[in-house]
Every structure is written in structure tokens, then in C-alpha cells.
Amino acid sequence: MPMNLPRIVLALALLATPALAQDASSSSPLVEPSASAEPSSSAPQPPQGLSDGELEMAVRAAYSGAAAFAAAHGNYFARDGVFAPLRDAVAAASASAYPSVVVPADIAADLDAAKVCLAAPGTELRIASNTYGDGITLVAVTDRRVFAYDYDPHQAAEIKVVAAADCIKPK
């Protein structure tokens, strides 16, 4: 496996991913609404969490951190069940642009498990790895929406972009 594969995959993903839609959901500022803002008494309070466009950008930032980590570790995201260093690299890459995004300490079982909605408003970035440790799934999820990158070199050479959609309601 070439040493630069994660960088090449990232470059291809950035070129192949369509530009952010210029609608109201992705044209908002890249920060979450302030909790101290005074809502009007008749208007419903806007949901906490990132917009669709911001979810995409949070996943891109996380993938950049994960790809840099893999490049420095033999092109493996997580190996032999060791997850914490990858989680730390992803959290560090996400924190500068999206400090409110929580990166859980536990690894997600798979893409479907990672797409389950949060129980309360907020944003979480979930990480899963394939069996071999050379594939990764990154999912940004709120209490309503989800956006993901899914990369498994044993299934395809490119990153599967899972466009923003409604998340899966918990059972």
C-alpha cells in the first residue's frame, strides 16, 4: 500500500465532493448559535447543532486529521484494537474549527450505528474503523441530521460520501 494513499484519497475526495449548497442551511456562520441569545417568546428556539454544510466541513476536518495520523502510522487508522491515538488526532483536528463538536471515547460499531441521532441537541463526531484498521468511517451527527465519510480500501478505492440526511431515530 503506498505511503501517500490517505493523502491521495483525501485529495480525490475534495475534488469529487460537490461544493456546499448555497442554501440557508449551509450559508450560516461556522459557529453554533449562542445559548445566551434571547429567543422571542412566540418563535420556537432554533435547534442546537451544526447545519448540513457545517457537518460536512466538520467531517472534512476530521478526515484531514485522521489521514495525517494514518500517514504517520504505516497507513493504518487504527491497528490491533488501538483506537485512542486516532480519536485524539481526530478530536485535535476538529477542535480548532468546531470546538463544540464532541468526539466520543468509544469507537462506533459501524456506519449504521454511527448514524443514530443524538438524544439531545448538539453535535457529535463518531469514528469507526474496519477490521484491518486501514479503513475509516467518520460521522457527524446531531439530534436531527447526519453527514459521513466512509472509506474502506477493501470495498472501493475512493471515499464514499454520505450526503447530509435525517439521522436514524433511536429505538
N, C-alpha and C positions, 0 to 999 in steps of 0.2 A: 504494500500500500504506500503510495507516495507520501512524503512528509508534509507536503503542502495541500493535501486533499481537503481538509476543512476550510482552508482559505479559498481554494478554488470553488468549493461548493457554496461558500458564502457569497463570493463574487457573482456566481451564476444566479444565485437566488435573488440577489439585489437587482440584477439586470432583468430577470424574468418576472419579478413581482411587479404588478401594476402600481402606478403611482397612487397615493392616497386619494380617495374620493374627496372632492371639494364640496361636501355637503355639511350640514350643520353639525353632524356627529363627529367629523374629523377636522373641522376648522376651528375648534375651540383651543384655547391656550393649553400648553403641555403641562398644566398643573391641575390638581383636583380642586373642586370648589372648596372654599374655606368653610370650615364647620361653624365659624363665628358669624357668617353672613346672616343677616336678618331676613328670613323669608316673609312674604306678605301673608297675612292671616288667611286669605281666601285661595291663594295659589298653593298647589301641592309642592312639597320640598323636592328639589331635583335629586335624583339618585346619586349616591356617592360612587366613586369608582371612575375608571378611565373610559373615554369614548372609544369607539371602534378603531379609529386611527391611532389613538394613543396606545391601545392594546397591541396593535401591530408594531409600533415603534418600540414598545417595551420588550416584545419578543425579539425584535432585531437586535436590540442592545444586549439582551441576554445571550443570544446566539453568538454575538461577537465575543463575549467573554468566554463562552463555552468552547468556541473554535480556537481561541488563543490558548486556552487551557489544554485542549487536545493536542495542539501543535507542539506544546512543550512537554507532552507526556506520551510520546510514541503514537500519536493519532488516536488515542483512546480517551473517551469522555469519562468513563467510569470503568474500573477494572477490578476483578476479583471482589466485587461487592463493596468496594470503597467508594462512597458517594460524597462524603463531607467536603473534600477539596473542590470537587466540581461545583457543588452547591455554593461554596464560598466564592468561587470565581464568578459564577452567575450573579450572585447577590451583589458583589462588588461592581460588576458591570452595569447592573440595573440601578443601583443606589444613587449614582450621580444625577441621572436624568429623572428617575422615578423613585424618590425616597419613600413614598407611601406604599409601594408595592412590597408585599410580604413574600419571601421565598421560604417555604416550609422546610423544616429539618429533615423530613422524611421524603423518600423517593415515591413518586406515583407509580402505580402498578402498570398502567398503560395509557394510551391516548384517551380511550373512552372514560376511564376512571378519572383522569385529569380534567375532563370537560364537565364535571358535575358542578353546578352552581354553588357559590358561597351561600351560607345560611344568613349572612347579614351583609349590608353594603360594604364595599371595599374592593381591593384588587389583590389577587394572589398570582404568583408565577410558579407553576408546578413543573417539575422535571421528572422525566422517565428516561431510562436507558434500555437498550436492547440487551439480550442475553450475552453478547460478546463484548459489550462495552464500547463498541465503535459506532454506535448509533445513538441518537438522542431525540427526545420529544420535549418541546418547551411549549407550555400552555399558559397564557394569561387569561384569567377568568375573574368575572365579577359575580354579583348575585343575579345578573341577567344575561350577560354576553360572554363570548369566548373567542379567542384567536390563537392559532397554533402553528408551529413549525414541527414537522415530523421527518426525521432523517434516519434511514436505515440502509446502509450500503449493500445489504444482502437482498433488499427488495427493489431498490432503484438507485441510480447514481445522483439524483437530484433531491433537493428538499421538497417535501410535499407541504404546500402552504394551505392550511385550513382557514379559509376566509372567515371573518367575523360573522358569528351567527348566535342564535339563542343557545345558552348553555343547557345542560341536561338537569332537570329538576331532581333533587334528591328524593329517594323513595321513602 
